[in-house]
Amino acid sequence: MKKTLAMLTGLAMAFSLTACGGSTTAATTAAAETTAAAQTEAEKAPETEAEKSGNDKLVVGFAQIGQESGWRDAETNDVQWYAARNTDTIELTFADAQQKQENQIKAIRNFIEMGVDVIVFPPVVETGWEAVLTECQEAGIPVILVDRGIDASAGDDLYTTMIASDHVWAGEQAAIVMNDLLGGKGKVVELEGTVGASAAVQRKKGFDEYIAANCPDIEILDSQTGDFTRSMGKEVMESFLKTYDDIDAVFCHNDDMALGAIEAIKEAGKKPGEDIKIIGVDGVKGAFEAILAGEMNCTVECTPILAEQIFETAAKLKNGETVDKWIMSADGVYTSDKVTQEVVDGRQY
């Protein structure tokens, strides 16, 4: 826009000089016509983000997985709330992929076209990101993975940083508590998260490997995906209960599936938390309420309250600063002895 205005000024001056040498009326008329035409072209020229907004905001594109759980909703709400509270410095463009990788990829490509400063997304699955992340690199746009990662074989140079919990650690902590609850002996079923999701893969790895290495008298009877949803968690648990009559405990890769499993156990005439021990991951308020009611035994926290870390990191990347490759969130393990009404009331999600 500024270059166009400079050109207009130059054209006007040139025609003024021509007028001094002879045909003043013709030169003036020609200059006016040329200036008007150039102004019309200038009006058609697209403005930059800075010119549109009038300031230098941090422009972030966030491609969310969807709404598969209360935990995911809490993450979405936190990001949108934070951006809404800081509209003077942040411009957020948000996309809901509805649990489909192709939708996330489409959203990311739209962000590239828009020329956002930073792209943020939790990968719905681990694989299949090489092409679109390479496009981000070619466009010079930093990428923040949040709460989930991508397949290590793709190389960590495809993204700039990851803000996430240690999901292997979460699985290990669940296994340690499971061993304590069962006194080192029992039969367990496992409700897995979305097939191919890094959180599901790593939580399973941490749990299964710890049990195999340290708990010889605990048997994992079966393991199936519940897709991180309460409805699927209930459905798969119903199937487990019909297939096995000696289940001592269930490990769920997230709390929503655990809450679904509780419903199935109740409907089968058993007492969740007593007849069948239940451990989940995430730390949602519903899980804390279930623990307080004695229907669930433990949840391993994986906080979705990440907005502050996300936007602070994005601002650093926009400014050309270097950040850690993995920015780990602080999580905890909550068993029944640590959950009170005060703790429940204090949960943000």
Buried (B, 14 or more C-beta within 10 A) or exposed (E): EEEEEEBBEEBBEEBEEBBEEEEEEEBBEBBEEBBEEBEEEBEEEEEEBEEEEEEEBBBBBBBBBBEBBBBBBBBBBBBBEBBEEBEEEBBBBBBBBEBEBEBBBBBBBBBBEEEBBBBBBBBBBBEBBBEBBEBBBEBEBBBBBBBBBBBEEBEBEBBBBBBBBBBBBBBBBBBBBBBEBBEEEBBBBBBBBBEBBBBBBBBBBBBBBBBEEEBEEBEBBBBBBBBBBBEBBBBBBBBBBEEEEEBBBBBBBBBBBBBBBBBBBEEBEBEBBEEBBBBBBBBBBBBBBBBBEEBBBBBBBBBBBBBEBBBEBBBBBBEEEEBEEEBEBEBEBBBBEEBEEEBBEEBEB
